[in-house]
Amino acid sequence: MTDLATRRGLETDVYQPAEDSELLADAACSRLPSGGDGGDEDRPLVLEVGTGSGYVAARVAEETEARVIASDLNPHAVGQAADAGLEAVRADLVSPFADGAFDAVLFNPPYLPTDPDNEWDDWMERALSGGEDGRAVVDPFLERVGRVLAPEGVVYLLVSSLAGVEEIVDRAGEEGFSAAAVADESFPFETLTVLELFR
Ligand SMILES: C[S@@+](CC[C@H](N)C(=O)[O-])C[C@H]1O[C@@H](n2cnc3c(N)ncnc32)[C@H](O)[C@@H]1O
């Protein structure tokens, strides 16, 4: 398992793109509509929660016809995403966004299970740590994301075997979502999966 202290030496204040970012971007880009010639009002509206550097949001903006809003709790991440030319907003999960606003919501959440004694209170901990069970940020996201989804809206959520995929699917079910795995990639210590959640 990746140890936070090891990661810390490699990181700045903003999570930089890694295998998980790429898997989520590939899955979202391959499933969102591209190449349409409709007007602005026909473009899907996509939110990326926890955008970090803006890598996933930028890929979706470049490779699909969606208009993308990039958000993060971390003000340094919002600055980096804005510098990358994205529409960037500081937000805790989906709190400031209107009911039913988005056709798709993407999230590569913090998911590393972390011993409370080994945590530290900085932005990289916020980017990596999912609390003791790895689901401390995923669970409130699942509880709240349905509010901002359009009726046919979908969620693309990156999950790790380290945080318990079955538990996350069960929790999504309690919030009224069905789940399908649309991409996965295995590494020596974890398997990453992109779940598509829909109602
Ligand atoms: C694993 S990083 C992913 C960054 C980027 N999306 C990527 O894939 O490279 C998780 C991101 O979620 C953000 N985050 C953590 N808690 C959040 C919250 N409550 N609301 C919004 N963003 C949050 C972190 O600041 C971090 O940028």
The ligand as an SDF file (V2000), in Angstrom:
LIG
                    3D

 27 29  0  0  0  0  0  0  0  0999 V2000
   -6.8620   11.8680   -5.3860 C   0  0  0  0  0  0  0  0  0  0  0  0
   -6.9520   13.6090   -5.6410 S   0  0  0  0  0  0  0  0  0  0  0  0
   -7.5360   13.6520   -7.3400 C   0  0  0  0  0  0  0  0  0  0  0  0
   -7.1000   14.8980   -8.1080 C   0  0  0  0  0  0  0  0  0  0  0  0
   -7.4620   14.8880   -9.5920 C   0  0  0  0  0  0  0  0  0  0  0  0
   -8.8940   14.7850   -9.8100 N   0  0  0  0  0  0  0  0  0  0  0  0
   -6.7890   13.7550  -10.3110 C   0  0  0  0  0  0  0  0  0  0  0  0
   -7.4660   12.7660  -10.6010 O   0  0  0  0  0  0  0  0  0  0  0  0
   -5.5880   13.8440  -10.5690 O   0  0  0  0  0  0  0  0  0  0  0  0
   -8.4200   14.0300   -4.6930 C   0  0  0  0  0  0  0  0  0  0  0  0
   -8.8280   15.5130   -4.7770 C   0  0  0  0  0  0  0  0  0  0  0  0
  -10.0360   15.6900   -4.0160 O   0  0  0  0  0  0  0  0  0  0  0  0
   -9.9510   16.9250   -3.3200 C   0  0  0  0  0  0  0  0  0  0  0  0
  -10.8740   16.8610   -2.1880 N   0  0  0  0  0  0  0  0  0  0  0  0
  -10.7280   16.2090   -1.0040 C   0  0  0  0  0  0  0  0  0  0  0  0
  -11.8050   16.3970   -0.2240 N   0  0  0  0  0  0  0  0  0  0  0  0
  -12.6690   17.1790   -0.9390 C   0  0  0  0  0  0  0  0  0  0  0  0
  -13.9480   17.7200   -0.6690 C   0  0  0  0  0  0  0  0  0  0  0  0
  -14.5820   17.4970    0.5010 N   0  0  0  0  0  0  0  0  0  0  0  0
  -14.5340   18.4930   -1.6140 N   0  0  0  0  0  0  0  0  0  0  0  0
  -13.9070   18.7410   -2.7940 C   0  0  0  0  0  0  0  0  0  0  0  0
  -12.6770   18.2620   -3.1020 N   0  0  0  0  0  0  0  0  0  0  0  0
  -12.0720   17.4830   -2.1860 C   0  0  0  0  0  0  0  0  0  0  0  0
   -8.4880   17.0390   -2.9440 C   0  0  0  0  0  0  0  0  0  0  0  0
   -8.1330   18.3700   -2.6350 O   0  0  0  0  0  0  0  0  0  0  0  0
   -7.8150   16.4940   -4.2050 C   0  0  0  0  0  0  0  0  0  0  0  0
   -7.5430   17.5180   -5.1320 O   0  0  0  0  0  0  0  0  0  0  0  0
  1  2  1  0
  2  3  1  0
  2 10  1  0
  3  4  1  0
  4  5  1  0
  5  6  1  0
  5  7  1  0
  7  8  2  0
  7  9  1  0
 10 11  1  0
 11 12  1  0
 11 26  1  0
 12 13  1  0
 13 14  1  0
 13 24  1  0
 14 15  1  0
 14 23  1  0
 15 16  2  0
 16 17  1  0
 17 18  1  0
 17 23  2  0
 18 19  1  0
 18 20  2  0
 20 21  1  0
 21 22  2  0
 22 23  1  0
 24 25  1  0
 24 26  1  0
 26 27  1  0
M  CHG  2   2   1   9  -1
M  END
$$$$
